[in-house]
Amino acid sequence: MNYHVDCDEAFDTDHREPYYRPLGAQVAHLADRLREATTTDEAADILTELTATHDGILTALGDVLVAAADFFEGLGQPSDQYTARRLRYLAEERLRIVRSDLAHTRTDLVGRHTPHPGRRPCTAETGPGETEASAVCACPPPRIPTSLSPLPTAPVPTSRRR
């Protein structure tokens, strides 16, 4: 059944406003993509979005921290100067360590060019006796760790940049 709707000509368009996810959701989507990655190349591409020096997420986060420091410097209270210094320290020192570690991890993945042994691409094939590919995915379910192991210790910086 079709319906006809009368409206002003200016409103009669196929144009749809784009839907933009919040930035946090876009970044969180990278985690989803990593959970679905089936090769080291796919994972490396995702980590590139974090570590790219010209437009990566960590570079942008550093810019936000520096802009926040600039804002606090202009407020004029003694505690604001401390906050500005702390924000710059986070941007210049701590974020540099995270960026460096992730870049090394990404580089390690790029050199491997191998499939992940516990994952395979979703083929969306139907199983025996199934009639719809959308009803059941033939891919194995994601593995959920049964216990959390302690994180490795962070490398100790050998020199500080000033």
N, C-alpha and C positions, 0 to 999 in steps of 0.2 A: 504494500500500500504506500503510495506517495502522497505527500502533503505539499501544498503550495502556501508560501508565506509571502505576503506583500510587505515591503519595507522601502525606505528611501534608498535611492540608487547608491549613495555613498556607503551604505552599510551592506550592500549586496556584493560581497567579495569572498574569494576563497582564501584570502590572507588570514593566517592564524598567528597570534602572538607567540613568540617562542617562550618555552618554559625553561627557566634556568634554575638548576639546583643550587642551594647555598654552597659557598666555597668549601665549608667543612665536609659536606656530603660528597663533593667532587673528590676531595683528597681521600676521604674514607673509601671511596670507590676503588682507589688504587689497591687497598688491602684486599678487597673482593677480587680484583683482577689477579693479584698475587696468589690468592687461594685457588684460583682456577687455572693458573699458568701450568702448562704441560711441558715446557722446555726451558732451558736456561736462557735462551735468547729472549723469550717472552718476559721472563722475570727481569732480565737486564734492561729491557726497554722500559719497563715500569719504573725501575730504580733510576733510570735516566731522567724521568720526569721529576724526580726528587732532587737529583744532584746536578743537573745542567747548570753551568756557571752563568749563562746569559738569561735564561728564563725558567730555571728550575724552582720548585716549591721552596727549597731551603734558602735560595738566594732571595726570593721574594719575602720570606719570613725575616731574613736579616734586614731587608729594607724597612719592614714594618717596625722592627725593634729600634733601628736607628732613628726613624721618624718619631717614634714614641719618646726616645731620648731627647731629640731636638725639642719636642713639645714640653717635656719636663724642665729642660734647661731654661726655657723662657718664662716659667711660672714664678721664679724668684725666691722661693722659700729654701732654706738650707737643706731640708729633707728632699726637696725636688732635685737638687744637684746630686745627692747620693743616688737617687732613683735613676737619674740620667746616666751616671757612671755605670751603675749596675746593668742597665739595659744595653749599653755599649759593650760591656764585658761579655754579656750573653751573646750578642751578635758577633763580636769579633773573635772570642775565644771558644766558648762552648759550642756554638753552632759550627764553627770551623772544624772542630773535632768530629762532630756528628757527620758533617758533609764529607770529610776526608775518609772516615771509616766506611760510609756507605758507598763512596766512589770506588774504594778498593774492593769492596764486596761485589759491586757491579762489574768491575773489570775482571774479577775472577770468574763471574758467570759468563761474560762475553767469550772468554777463552775456551769454555767447555764445549759449547755447541752440542748438548746432549738432551735427550728427553728426560723428564723426571721419572724415576722408576716406579713411583706410586701413583702416577696420574696418567691419564690418556685423554685425548680430545673427545669431547662429547659428539657422538655421531647422531644422536637423537634417533637411533634405529629402534624399531619395535622388536620386542621379544617374541618368542613363539606364542602364538595365540593372541597377541595384542593387535588391535586394529588401529590405534592412534599413536603416532610418535610423540605427541604432546602429553599423553597420559603417563607414560613411564619412560624415564631416561635410562638407557642401558649402561651408563657410566657408573663406576663404583662410587659409593658415597664418600664424602671427604673424611679423612682420618682425623679423629679427635684425640689429642694427646691424653694419656691416662694419668700422667704425673708431670709436674713441672720440674724441670731441672734448673739448677741455679745458672744465672747468666755468667758468661765469661767475664773476667776482670777487664776493665778498660785499659788500653795502653797508657803508660805514663808519658806525658810529653817530655821531650828531652831539652827543649829550650822554649822560652817564652818570647813572643814578639811584642815589642813595645812601640 
